[in-house]
């Protein structure tokens, strides 16, 4: 009999879930979960087989062109998870499945390896209490929050839990980190302890290595996974534990369809597997902390540093914009540390040389021709847009506006130049998006810091997390208020978290640490709370604002963005969507559902696309999902793209 296969393609179908193709004679080993090549509208496409059957369709169908995989690359749990993602994130089955499969091709089967673990570090009383209580809950589908100050030893608790899973159960575990390059110290320890049972899944790996690790997990040859956001889809056998380190970090949110959050996917996976989810942070997301205080999440506190050091002292220093790039107090403290052969970390959360190029004659900043954003001057004579990547020669701008151009503000490149002038011969490195295009630069730079081959490390927010260098005794933050003015209700939370995290880089061993935060708005409540390093107090104040404005955790959000290269098309579409939503809104509870907009997005134009958005605050997300799938998605077209973001983490 002729066999047929239902195939999910990685394209945004509005109606069809899968397409049916005939399995040609001779393709006898095709299984559910294998990838195949098919033809659609005269184009070769790749898809995943979701079902195999003998039900002949009532229409003419094509044959599968080629079988790509000899064995399945997704298992039944992943397929079920893709169905859940399709419904939860208002996406398609194919788009959801292809978030799980790393690019690459099949590798040869490798032999399983037995692990001989070295000894673990001894836990202190707080760490041991948390470890025992979390371990006791294994198998109960519980969520735990390990809330510990910076340097309190959360990682050591993770390692003990992973070791227990490996040694005393037949289960597997996933450890997620926001940025793999910054956690190579942890990686090294994990490799020592877990040996060949450890699989890495992240974008910095060679394609072949990543795919090989993925297949070894799928076959059950490895049981411990460490990786970034997409590692949450790792096809482990018998999942028992998922850990999200720095659970507040925005990098756990995907920004292409389906716009999933790793924490939400983790919750679904522990539900299916009756596993445990552990969230760890010194500055938890307000939503997680809220549910922990309500008892929905089990909270464990680590209130002291693991290496008996105390938290660093923090000063907030008022500094005028027209003064030197670095204030006198901070310059003196840097000089002092260099004389003592200690190390300094300086954070300036703006890359480039000067973030603004000002035209004095026309009294305006030079903008990107493709975006509602200013061009930023970078060293080597380029003006670059940080939204779309557009660049042009600075010399060209100077010729266009002779004797009228002025560079304003400072980025990390200018800070680097300034410090090298102030401290000739200092050993200095910079870490930001420009200096780390080769990802190996990050690990080599951090290695230099740890090995005392660096005096000063500067950079953007990437240097705020993961660093553990015992000789860093001074942390300086330049222009600390950057980010507070964004039109986003989470702006204050992000800045508080960043400052707390970077402050935690100082004084992590025997030497006392000091933090100096320079800003033009020293009285801002977020900066004053950062000085106290008191997350509980920040939470108590911030949650009042969230409650009064009905922002999460008191409602859920859905953001709909209409974008098009034609402004009128984008506007017309968002207005139609608004009419549909307002019509449906009439039958809903107006006290718990709000529709804001449509309005222009704060970044109205990005990469020559005009953007309008609607924000929905609701406690009836499922009702809105149904409305969006049935009535809103069909309004998208080849000229207008619709972004559906369930529980967005930014609104710009």
CORWO-V893587 format. One record per residue. PHI is phi in degrees with one decimal (NA if undefined). PSI is psi in whole degrees, 0 to 359 (999 if undefined). BURIAL is 1 if it has 16 or more other C-alpha atoms within 10 Angstrom, else 0. Layout:
PHI&PSI&BURIAL + PHI&PSI&BURIAL
//
This chain:
NA&151&0 + -76.3&133&0 + -104.0&152&1 + -127.6&153&1 + -126.6&134&1 + -90.3&126&1 + -124.3&131&1 + -95.7&121&1 + -100.4&152&1 + -84.3&59&1 + -139.6&153&1 + -82.4&73&1 + -61.6&142&1 + -87.6&333&0 + -124.9&302&0 + -65.2&136&0 + -83.0&313&0 + -140.3&166&1 + -115.4&145&0 + -100.0&132&1 + -129.4&153&1 + -80.5&138&1 + -85.1&118&1 + -70.1&158&0 + -57.7&139&0 + 95.3&345&0 + -91.4&70&0 + -86.3&342&0 + -104.6&19&0 + -71.0&128&1 + -123.5&160&1 + -60.5&133&1 + 100.3&352&1 + -84.3&152&1 + -92.0&147&1 + -137.1&162&1 + -106.9&131&1 + -133.2&171&1 + -109.4&132&0 + -138.3&121&0 + 52.1&45&0 + 66.2&17&0 + -119.9&143&0 + -76.8&130&0 + -131.2&156&0 + -108.1&142&1 + -147.7&171&1 + -111.8&133&1 + -72.7&124&1 + -105.3&333&1 + -155.0&149&0 + -126.7&131&1 + -156.5&178&0 + -110.7&11&0 + -81.1&106&0 + -72.9&125&0 + -65.6&161&0 + -86.2&9&0 + -131.0&162&0 + -71.0&134&0 + -126.6&164&0 + -100.1&164&0 + -89.7&153&1 + -64.2&135&1 + -77.5&316&1 + -159.4&142&0 + -92.0&124&1 + -84.8&316&1 + -108.3&140&1 + -80.1&338&0 + -134.5&158&1 + -59.8&144&1 + -106.2&354&1 + -132.3&146&1 + -99.6&179&1 + -64.6&325&0 + -64.9&320&1 + -65.5&322&1 + -64.4&318&1 + -65.2&323&0 + -64.4&323&1 + -64.8&322&1 + -62.2&318&1 + -63.4&316&1 + -62.9&320&1 + -55.6&314&1 + -74.8&317&1 + -70.4&318&1 + -100.9&10&1 + 52.0&58&1 + -124.2&202&1 + -118.9&162&1 + -62.9&316&1 + -64.0&315&1 + -60.5&320&1 + -67.5&316&1 + -63.0&320&1 + -75.9&351&1 + -71.6&340&1 + -92.4&336&1 + -96.3&118&1 + -69.6&149&1 + -70.2&151&0 + 140.9&185&0 + -130.7&170&0 + -63.2&138&0 + -113.3&168&0 + -75.5&150&0 + -62.7&137&0 + -113.3&158&0 + -76.4&139&0 + -63.2&149&0 + -119.7&136&0 + -84.9&138&0 + -94.9&137&0 + -117.6&96&0 + -76.5&138&0 + -73.0&173&0 + -70.4&148&0 + -90.2&162&0 + -72.0&151&0 + -75.1&134&0 + -82.1&146&1 + -79.9&181&1 + -59.2&314&0 + -66.0&315&1 + -61.8&316&1 + -64.1&319&0 + -61.6&314&1 + -62.5&314&1 + -57.0&311&1 + -64.2&318&0 + -69.9&321&0 + -67.7&315&1 + -59.5&322&1 + -65.7&339&0 + -92.6&359&0 + -55.5&134&1 + 90.6&2&0 + -109.8&10&0 + 53.3&52&1 + -110.9&155&1 + -111.5&131&1 + -120.4&148&1 + -118.6&120&1 + -96.9&98&1 + -100.8&104&1 + -136.8&143&1 + -59.8&163&1 + -60.0&134&1 + 82.5&11&1 + -84.4&356&1 + 89.1&35&1 + -62.4&321&1 + -59.6&322&0 + -65.7&326&1 + -65.3&318&1 + -56.4&312&1 + -62.0&318&1 + -63.5&320&1 + -67.2&317&1 + -62.7&319&1 + -63.5&320&1 + -63.3&316&0 + -57.0&314&1 + -71.8&319&1 + -83.4&326&0 + -116.7&2&0 + -138.0&176&0 + -104.9&17&0 + -92.4&172&1 + -119.3&168&1 + -144.0&153&1 + -124.9&128&1 + -114.8&118&1 + -101.8&138&1 + -129.0&151&1 + -68.7&322&1 + -142.5&113&1 + -67.3&325&1 + -65.2&331&1 + -86.0&355&1 + -114.5&26&1 + -67.8&337&1 + -62.7&316&1 + -65.8&318&0 + -57.0&316&1 + -60.2&315&0 + -64.1&317&0 + -63.3&321&1 + -66.4&323&0 + -64.6&319&1 + -81.2&316&1 + -104.3&353&1 + 52.5&227&1 + -77.4&358&1 + -81.0&355&1 + -95.9&128&1 + -117.0&134&1 + -99.8&135&1 + -134.3&100&1 + -160.5&164&1 + -72.0&346&1 + -77.0&345&0 + -72.2&153&0 + -61.0&146&0 + -53.1&315&0 + -65.9&321&0 + -67.4&319&1 + -63.5&317&1 + -69.2&323&1 + -62.2&314&1 + -61.2&320&1 + -60.1&313&1 + -66.2&324&1 + -64.8&325&1 + -68.3&318&1 + -61.1&324&1 + -85.1&355&0 + 83.5&16&0 + -81.8&338&1 + -128.9&151&1 + -125.9&350&1 + -119.0&128&1 + -117.9&135&1 + -127.4&135&1 + -175.1&183&1 + -91.5&196&1 + -41.5&307&1 + -71.6&349&1 + -66.7&348&1 + -63.5&341&1 + -91.8&5&1 + -51.1&131&1 + -83.0&54&1 + -71.7&154&1 + -87.5&132&1 + 57.2&63&0 + -62.4&129&1 + -117.2&334&1 + -150.4&134&1 + -123.2&131&1 + -118.8&128&1 + -110.1&103&1 + -77.7&144&1 + 51.0&56&1 + -62.2&343&1 + -77.1&348&1 + -68.3&134&1 + -68.1&344&0 + -68.1&350&1 + -77.7&356&1 + -100.6&129&1 + -82.9&142&1 + -113.9&19&0 + -131.4&162&0 + -70.5&134&1 + -76.4&137&1 + -83.4&73&1 + -83.0&160&1 + -113.9&130&1 + -57.8&327&1 + -65.4&320&1 + -70.3&321&0 + -65.1&321&1 + -61.1&319&1 + -61.2&321&1 + -67.5&320&1 + -67.7&321&1 + -70.5&332&1 + -65.8&315&0 + -68.9&323&0 + -97.8&1&1 + 51.7&49&1 + -106.7&183&1 + -114.4&139&1 + -114.2&126&1 + -116.0&121&1 + -101.8&132&1 + -126.2&136&1 + -172.3&151&1 + -86.3&339&1 + -135.1&75&1 + -59.0&156&1 + -58.9&147&1 + -58.7&326&1 + -64.5&314&0 + -63.8&317&1 + -66.9&323&1 + -60.4&312&1 + -71.3&333&0 + -69.0&319&1 + -68.4&332&0 + -80.5&348&0 + 92.7&1&0 + -70.4&324&0 + -109.8&140&1 + -83.4&123&1 + -104.8&139&1 + -127.4&130&1 + -104.9&137&1 + -117.4&105&1 + -98.4&354&0 + -131.2&154&1 + -70.8&143&1 + -66.6&328&1 + -97.8&29&0 + 63.8&3&0 + -79.3&157&1 + -97.1&167&1 + -63.8&151&1 + -68.2&152&1 + -79.0&143&1 + -124.3&133&1 + -118.2&139&1 + -106.3&118&1 + -110.8&127&1 + -76.9&132&0 + -141.6&129&1 + -76.8&149&0 + -67.1&332&0 + -86.1&1&0 + -84.2&185&0 + -59.4&157&0 + -57.3&319&1 + -117.8&133&1 + -68.4&162&1 + -59.9&315&0 + -58.9&313&0 + -67.4&320&1 + -59.9&317&0 + -62.8&317&0 + -65.7&323&1 + -63.4&313&1 + -57.9&318&0 + -60.5&315&0 + -66.7&321&1 + -64.2&322&0 + -65.5&328&0 + -85.4&0&0 + 63.9&33&0 + -101.1&176&1 + -116.5&156&1 + -128.9&139&1 + -118.2&127&1 + -122.3&123&1 + -104.8&127&1 + -133.9&109&1 + -84.9&48&1 + -144.3&121&1 + -87.2&172&1 + 91.1&190&1 + -98.8&303&1 + -132.8&124&1 + -72.2&348&1 + -132.6&138&1 + -116.8&113&1 + -103.6&134&1 + -98.9&103&1 + -63.9&323&0 + -65.4&314&0 + -93.5&358&0 + 54.2&51&0 + -153.7&162&0 + -88.0&151&1 + -76.4&121&1 + -101.1&159&1 + -70.3&134&1 + -67.3&343&1 + -104.4&350&1 + -139.1&160&1 + -87.2&67&1 + -151.1&149&1 + -81.3&150&1 + -75.7&146&1 + -111.6&133&1 + -80.7&130&1 + -114.8&151&1 + -60.9&163&0 + 74.9&18&0 + 73.7&33&0 + -118.9&144&1 + -108.0&122&1 + -125.6&142&1 + -91.2&126&1 + -82.3&357&1 + -93.7&311&1 + -111.9&349&0 + 90.2&359&0 + -55.6&141&0 + -142.4&151&1 + -146.9&162&0 + -71.7&135&0 + -61.9&326&1 + -60.1&324&0 + -65.0&319&0 + -65.8&319&1 + -62.8&321&0 + -68.0&324&0 + -70.1&325&0 + -127.1&73&0 + -62.1&137&0 + 57.9&25&0 + -127.9&354&0 + -97.7&135&1 + -136.3&135&0 + -87.6&134&0 + -128.7&145&0 + 80.5&177&1 + -138.7&141&1 + -118.4&186&1 + -64.1&328&1 + -66.4&320&1 + -68.8&321&1 + -61.6&318&1 + -59.8&313&1 + -61.6&317&0 + -60.9&315&0 + -67.6&322&1 + -66.5&330&0 + -73.3&319&0 + -72.2&325&0 + -127.2&75&0 + -56.9&137&0 + 83.4&358&0 + -67.1&144&0 + -87.8&107&0 + -129.8&141&1 + -133.1&154&1 + -121.0&134&1 + -119.5&111&1 + -153.6&183&1 + -61.1&329&0 + -75.8&320&0 + -81.8&349&0 + -117.5&31&0 + -61.4&326&0 + -89.6&110&0 + -63.7&340&0 + -67.5&341&0 + -61.0&323&0 + -61.5&306&1 + -65.3&324&1 + -68.4&323&0 + -68.1&316&1 + -66.0&324&1 + -60.6&317&1 + -60.4&318&1 + -62.1&314&1 + -67.7&324&1 + -84.1&10&0 + 64.6&30&1 + -98.7&6&0 + -128.6&146&1 + -100.0&317&1 + -132.0&133&1 + -115.5&124&1 + -115.4&163&1 + 165.1&183&1 + -89.1&199&1 + -60.5&343&1 + -63.4&340&1 + -87.4&1&1 + -82.5&345&1 + -129.5&145&1 + 88.4&341&1 + -74.9&132&1 + -137.5&83&1 + -117.4&116&1 + -63.3&337&1 + -91.9&0&1 + -77.1&110&1 + -116.4&353&1 + -135.1&129&1 + -120.4&129&1 + -117.4&140&1 + -119.3&121&1 + -97.3&136&1 + 51.4&57&1 + -65.4&341&1 + -78.6&355&1 + -55.4&125&0 + 106.2&340&0 + -70.8&335&1 + -88.0&2&0 + -66.5&141&0 + -77.5&67&0 + -147.6&129&0 + -65.1&345&1 + -94.3&4&1 + -57.6&314&1 + -63.7&320&1 + -62.2&319&1 + -65.6&316&1 + -66.4&317&1 + -59.3&315&1 + -62.5&314&1 + -60.5&314&1 + -68.0&322&1 + -65.8&317&1 + -65.3&315&1 + -70.8&326&1 + -61.5&329&1 + -71.3&354&1 + -77.7&343&1 + -94.5&146&1 + 62.3&44&1 + -89.2&358&1 + -126.0&229&1 + -81.3&334&0 + -83.5&141&1 + -70.5&147&1 + -107.9&154&1 + -137.6&142&1 + -128.3&130&1 + -120.1&120&1 + -105.9&113&1 + -98.2&135&1 + -159.9&158&1 + -88.7&347&1 + -124.0&67&1 + -63.9&338&1 + -85.0&356&0 + -58.9&135&0 + -60.8&325&0 + -65.0&320&1 + -70.6&323&1 + -66.9&322&1 + -69.7&327&1 + -63.5&324&1 + -59.4&320&1 + -76.6&343&0 + 52.5&40&1 + -113.8&91&0 + -64.2&322&1 + -58.8&319&0 + -68.2&318&0 + -58.9&314&1 + -58.9&313&1 + -58.8&323&0 + -78.5&317&0 + -69.7&325&1 + -67.4&333&1 + -65.6&317&0 + -63.8&315&0 + -60.6&317&1 + -65.3&317&0 + -67.6&329&0 + -99.6&2&0 + 54.5&49&1 + -102.4&164&1 + -52.4&140&1 + -91.3&13&1 + -89.4&346&1 + -143.0&171&1 + -107.2&154&1 + -113.4&148&1 + -133.7&129&1 + -114.6&130&1 + -115.9&122&1 + -115.4&130&1 + -107.5&123&1 + -132.6&144&1 + -159.1&155&1 + -72.5&348&1 + -111.8&116&0 + -56.4&316&1 + -63.2&323&0 + -64.0&314&1 + -62.6&318&1 + -68.2&316&1 + -60.2&318&0 + -66.4&315&1 + -66.5&328&1 + -69.7&323&1 + -63.8&318&0 + -61.7&317&1 + -59.5&316&1 + -61.2&317&0 + -61.7&312&0 + -64.6&318&1 + -66.5&326&0 + -65.2&314&0 + -68.9&330&0 + -63.2&333&0 + -56.9&329&0 + -93.8&3&0 + -99.8&169&0 + -75.4&113&0 + -73.7&348&0 + -83.8&344&0 + -124.8&4&0 + -132.2&128&1 + -135.5&139&1 + -116.7&116&1 + -107.0&131&0 + 101.0&189&0 + -80.1&146&1 + -142.8&168&1 + -65.4&144&1 + -67.0&150&1 + -51.2&315&0 + -93.2&90&0 + -65.9&324&1 + -128.7&123&1 + -131.2&125&1 + 52.9&46&1 + 66.8&17&1 + -112.1&128&1 + -84.9&142&1 + -130.8&129&1 + -124.9&149&1 + -141.3&161&1 + -125.5&139&1 + -116.6&126&1 + -108.0&126&1 + -104.0&126&1 + -155.0&156&1 + -113.2&16&1 + -128.3&56&0 + -57.5&321&1 + -62.0&321&0 + -62.0&317&0 + -70.6&325&1 + -57.9&315&1 + -63.5&317&0 + -62.8&316&0 + -63.8&314&1 + -64.1&319&1 + -81.4&320&0 + -114.9&332&0 + -90.1&310&1 + -55.4&322&1 + -61.1&344&0 + -79.2&346&1 + -68.0&153&1 + -150.2&183&0 + -66.3&338&0 + -104.0&348&0 + -130.7&121&1 + -101.4&135&1 + -107.2&127&1 + -100.6&123&1 + -109.5&115&1 + -119.1&107&1 + -84.6&127&1 + 54.4&61&1 + -64.2&152&1 + -103.2&348&1 + -143.5&158&0 + -123.8&21&1 + -100.2&999&0
//
